[in-house]
Amino acid sequence: MFTQLLSVSGVGPKSALGVLSALTVAQIAEAVAAEDDAPFRRVSGIGPKTAKLIVVQLAGKLHVAVGVAAPAAGAPAGAVAAQVVAALVALGWNERVSTEAVAAVTDAATSAQRDSVPALLKLALAQLGPARPERAGV
């Protein structure tokens, strides 16, 4: 879902994480299917134009995105952890390193942190430290 949100013009990583922390994948799919941009407008940093773009540009694409929200094999359990792994992969880290970092911080995180995509992402980025993501061509 994170990758699908990033494909919308005007939505960057911060906005995509904001949407994922405010809405579940099911709520996003339901809003897009109903052509209702109101849930997206309630997300901090998403204005009316961007909310409408999310609905329009994701229409017909969410059957693929719903499968992405499920944790990959060997990934930490939970939709929040899976979203954090997807965010790290989208930021350039490989899936194995991302999965290991999320698993390590999930064990040490508080219950509130495990339930928050931004909080768990922040912990995972701190775990990864100054390591550079592996990007093609860099």
Residue pairs with C-beta under 8 A, 6 or more apart in sequence:
1 20
1 25
1 28
1 65
1 66
1 68
1 69
1 83
1 86
2 16
2 17
2 20
2 68
2 83
2 86
2 87
2 90
3 65
3 68
3 86
3 90
4 58
4 61
4 62
4 64
4 65
4 68
5 11
5 15
5 16
5 19
5 20
5 54
5 58
6 12
6 13
6 16
6 90
7 57
7 61
8 50
8 53
8 54
8 57
8 58
9 53
9 57
10 49
10 50
10 53
11 19
11 46
11 50
11 53
11 54
13 87
13 90
13 91
14 45
15 43
15 45
15 46
15 50
16 87
17 87
17 117
17 118
17 121
18 43
18 44
18 45
18 46
18 118
19 28
19 40
19 43
19 46
19 54
20 28
20 83
20 117
21 116
21 117
21 118
22 39
22 42
22 43
22 44
23 31
23 39
23 40
23 43
24 79
25 65
25 66
25 69
25 79
27 39
28 39
28 58
28 62
29 62
29 65
29 66
31 37
31 38
31 39
31 40
31 55
32 54
32 55
32 58
32 59
32 62
33 62
35 55
35 59
36 55
37 48
37 51
37 52
37 54
37 55
38 51
40 46
40 50
40 51
40 54
40 55
41 47
41 48
41 51
43 51
46 54
58 65
68 86
69 79
69 82
69 83
70 79
70 82
71 77
71 78
71 79
71 81
71 82
71 85
72 82
72 85
72 95
72 99
74 99
75 81
75 82
75 85
75 99
75 102
75 103
76 82
76 85
76 99
76 102
76 103
76 106
78 106
78 114
80 114
80 115
80 116
80 117
80 120
81 102
81 103
81 106
81 114
81 120
83 117
84 98
84 102
84 117
84 120
84 121
84 124
85 95
85 98
85 99
85 102
87 117
87 121
88 97
88 98
88 101
88 102
88 121
88 124
88 125
88 128
88 133
89 95
89 98
91 133
92 132
92 133
92 134
92 135
93 101
93 128
93 133
93 134
94 134
97 128
97 134
98 124
101 124
101 127
101 128
102 120
102 124
104 127
105 120
105 123
105 124
105 126
105 127
106 114
106 120
108 123
109 119
109 120
109 123
112 119
113 119
113 120
113 123
114 120
132 138
